[in-house]
Amino acid sequence: MQIKSLRLKSYRSWRIDERNITETAKFRLKKLKQFWLLREQKCLESVAFRIIEVKRSTLYRWQSAYRKDGVYGLNPDSKAPKNKRQPQWSKHLEQQVLHLRKQYPVWGKKTLTTILNRDRNQKVSESTIGRILGKLTATDKIKPVCFYYGKLKPKRSRNFNKHAQRWKKGMKSTKPGEMIQVDHMSVSILPGRTVKHFEATCPITKITIAQTYTDASSRTAAKFLALIREKLPFALISIQVDGGSEFRKDFEDACEEAQISLIVLPPSSPELNGCVERCNRTLRYEFYRFYDGSFDLFSIRQALAGYMNIYNTFRPHQALQQATPLEYYQQQFQGGN
């Protein structure tokens, strides 16, 4: 009887975990297979490199890694530094922070830094206290603040792996339609009755679009995006929003489909959305406070549309030298008199 064993490569392929193979590794393996196929067909090596558009040294490096570790060897190397920066604070400081945080479980890094500098003569930066709190939380010596507010897990940071992009320092609108500021607020119109008010403001012309809804989901925000595009007298180029959940998922997909750049502001920075925040206040005190109509959504929307027409075409704006938003846009960007 003749016994034949499986080849080593076939045996290894059974144990490959696709979850541990990156897209980069798959791309490199594809290029290797193309090169091997071309060489089997008697293609000249120099021609094969031109066809697959990979340098000779690069492909041989991939081939060597593949022969050594299989497809896992094609994963890109980690870019983390070999010698990582070590904490510079003392054990005594860490114990002081731990003691204060246990005594006052919901106090943040800014408050703790002030107390240490003021009362304990510890000249330490706020960022250092933040890193110490992070370490204490990771080692389960303290609980995150969200734990005491009934949330078992802290809020996750947003991953910018889709259409949205981070706001970068120095970003600023230079013409109508750029970085339109969009926000939403909850307005109580009756005891126990709240409407969701969405608003978009052009920081250049101050032209504002507003609408009320019954909820503040990402689907609702996507509907409001369609309204903005319909009502603005100029093309919508880009939008800036805060990190609210209403500006994710459907809203982000709608921006991508319409080829509108979506810029997300850093946390706790309402000053970067100052124009729309100021408009929110204006609408709250000039429209909702004096609204005396029916409290169904249709009636509120009708009244709001009337007020927004006044806001954009009749109400003078101090920031525009007492011109109305529409008048300013026509004079400055359409050559109106």
HUHUGI-V762602 format. One record per pair of residues at least 6 apart in sequence whose C-alpha atoms are under 8 Angstrom apart, sorted by the first residue. I is the first residue (numbers start at 0). GAP is how many residues later the second one is. D is the distance in Angstrom with one decimal. If there is no record, write none. Layout:
((I:GAP:D) (I:GAP:D))
//
This chain:
((19:52:7.7) (20:50:7.5) (20:51:6.5) (20:54:6.7) (21:53:6.2) (23:50:7.6) (23:51:6.4) (23:52:7.0) (24:46:6.9) (24:47:7.4) (24:48:8.0) (24:49:4.7) (24:50:4.7) (24:51:7.2) (25:48:7.9) (27:34:7.2) (27:46:6.6) (28:42:7.1) (28:45:7.3) (30:21:6.5) (31:27:7.2) (31:30:7.8) (31:31:7.1) (33:18:7.1) (34:13:6.2) (34:14:7.4) (34:17:7.0) (37:10:6.3) (38:6:6.9) (38:9:7.3) (48:6:6.5) (48:7:6.6) (61:11:7.9) (61:12:6.3) (64:8:5.0) (64:9:6.3) (65:6:7.5) (65:7:5.4) (65:8:6.2) (88:39:7.7) (93:38:6.5) (96:15:7.4) (96:32:7.6) (96:35:7.6) (96:36:7.7) (97:35:8.0) (97:38:7.5) (97:43:7.9) (97:44:7.6) (99:12:7.4) (100:6:6.8) (100:41:7.5) (101:40:7.1) (104:38:7.7) (104:40:7.0) (105:38:8.0) (105:39:5.2) (105:42:7.4) (106:38:7.9) (108:17:6.1) (108:18:7.8) (108:20:5.7) (108:21:5.4) (108:24:7.6) (109:16:5.9) (111:17:7.5) (112:11:6.9) (112:12:6.9) (112:13:5.7) (112:16:6.6) (115:6:5.3) (115:7:7.4) (115:8:7.7) (116:6:5.4) (116:7:6.9) (135:6:5.9) (136:6:5.9) (136:7:6.4) (143:10:7.0) (145:6:7.0) (145:7:7.0) (145:8:5.8) (146:6:7.0) (146:7:7.6) (157:85:7.8) (159:6:7.2) (162:89:6.6) (162:90:7.5) (162:92:7.9) (162:93:6.0) (162:98:7.6) (162:99:7.0) (163:88:6.7) (163:97:7.1) (163:98:4.9) (163:99:5.9) (163:100:6.8) (164:97:6.3) (164:98:5.1) (164:99:6.1) (165:97:5.7) (165:98:5.2) (165:99:6.5) (165:100:7.5) (166:96:5.6) (166:97:5.5) (166:98:5.1) (166:99:6.8) (171:7:7.3) (172:6:5.5) (172:30:7.0) (172:31:7.1) (173:30:7.4) (174:29:6.5) (175:26:6.6) (175:27:7.8) (175:28:5.9) (175:29:6.6) (175:58:6.9) (175:59:8.0) (176:25:6.7) (176:57:6.4) (176:58:5.7) (176:59:4.6) (176:60:5.2) (176:61:6.7) (177:24:7.7) (177:58:6.9) (177:59:5.3) (177:60:5.0) (177:61:6.9) (178:23:7.5) (178:24:7.8) (178:58:7.3) (178:59:4.8) (178:60:4.5) (178:61:5.3) (178:84:7.6) (179:20:6.5) (179:21:5.8) (179:22:4.9) (179:23:6.7) (179:56:7.8) (179:58:6.3) (179:59:4.6) (179:60:6.0) (180:19:5.5) (180:20:5.2) (180:21:6.4) (180:22:7.1) (180:58:6.1) (180:59:5.2) (180:60:6.3) (180:92:6.1) (180:94:7.2) (180:95:5.9) (181:16:7.5) (181:17:5.7) (181:18:4.3) (181:19:6.6) (181:57:6.9) (181:58:6.3) (181:59:5.5) (181:94:6.6) (182:15:6.0) (182:16:5.5) (182:17:6.6) (182:58:6.4) (182:59:7.3) (182:93:6.7) (182:94:7.6) (183:12:6.8) (183:13:5.4) (183:14:4.3) (183:15:6.0) (183:32:7.8) (184:11:5.9) (184:12:5.3) (184:13:6.7) (184:95:7.4) (185:8:6.5) (185:9:5.9) (185:10:4.8) (185:11:6.1) (186:7:5.5) (186:8:5.4) (186:9:6.4) (186:10:6.9) (186:97:7.6) (186:101:7.9) (187:6:4.4) (187:7:6.6) (188:6:7.3) (188:99:7.3) (188:106:7.4) (193:20:7.8) (194:17:6.4) (194:18:6.1) (194:19:5.4) (194:20:7.3) (195:16:5.5) (195:17:5.1) (195:18:5.8) (195:19:5.8) (195:20:6.1) (196:13:7.1) (196:14:5.9) (196:15:4.5) (196:16:6.4) (197:12:5.6) (197:13:5.4) (197:14:6.2) (197:15:7.7) (197:23:7.8) (197:26:7.3) (198:9:7.0) (198:10:5.7) (198:11:4.4) (198:12:6.6) (198:77:7.0) (198:81:7.4) (199:8:5.6) (199:9:5.2) (199:10:6.4) (199:28:7.2) (199:76:6.5) (200:6:5.8) (200:7:4.4) (200:8:6.6) (200:74:6.7) (200:75:5.5) (200:78:7.7) (201:6:6.5) (201:73:7.8) (202:72:6.0) (204:115:7.8) (204:120:5.4) (204:121:7.4) (204:123:6.5) (204:124:5.7) (205:69:7.7) (205:119:5.4) (206:25:7.9) (206:105:5.9) (206:118:5.1) (206:119:6.6) (207:100:7.4) (207:103:7.9) (207:104:6.8) (208:19:6.3) (208:22:7.1) (208:23:7.6) (208:99:7.2) (209:94:7.7) (209:95:7.9) (209:98:7.2) (210:13:7.4) (210:90:6.7) (210:93:7.3) (210:94:7.9) (211:85:7.4) (211:88:7.6) (211:89:6.4) (212:7:7.5) (212:84:7.4) (213:83:7.8) (215:30:6.0) (216:28:7.5) (216:29:4.8) (217:27:6.9) (217:28:4.1) (217:29:5.6) (217:30:6.0) (217:31:6.2) (217:32:5.2) (217:33:5.3) (218:27:7.7) (218:31:5.4) (218:32:6.4) (219:26:7.8) (220:25:6.2) (220:26:6.5) (220:29:7.8) (220:30:5.7) (221:28:6.1) (221:29:4.4) (221:30:8.0) (221:32:6.1) (224:26:7.6) (224:29:7.8) (224:30:8.0) (228:6:7.3) (228:7:6.3) (235:24:7.0) (236:23:5.5) (236:24:6.6) (237:22:5.2) (237:23:4.4) (237:24:5.9) (237:25:7.4) (238:21:7.2) (238:22:6.2) (238:23:5.1) (238:24:6.0) (239:22:6.0) (239:23:4.5) (239:24:5.7) (239:25:6.9) (239:33:7.9) (240:6:7.2) (240:21:7.7) (240:22:6.4) (240:23:5.2) (240:24:6.1) (240:32:7.6) (241:22:5.6) (241:23:5.1) (241:24:7.2) (241:25:7.3) (241:28:7.9) (241:31:8.0) (242:21:6.2) (242:22:6.6) (242:23:7.4) (242:24:6.8) (251:10:7.3) (254:6:6.8) (254:7:6.7) (264:7:7.4) (269:7:7.4) (286:17:7.5) (286:20:7.2) (292:6:6.9) (292:7:7.3) (292:10:8.0) (293:6:7.1) (310:13:7.7) (310:14:8.0) (311:12:6.0) (311:13:5.2) (311:14:5.8) (312:11:5.6) (312:12:6.6) (312:13:5.7) (312:14:7.0) (313:10:6.0) (314:9:5.9) (315:6:4.6) (315:7:5.1) (315:8:4.8) (315:9:7.9) (316:6:5.7) (316:7:5.8) (316:8:7.3) (319:8:6.9) (329:6:5.1) (329:7:8.0) (330:6:5.9))
//
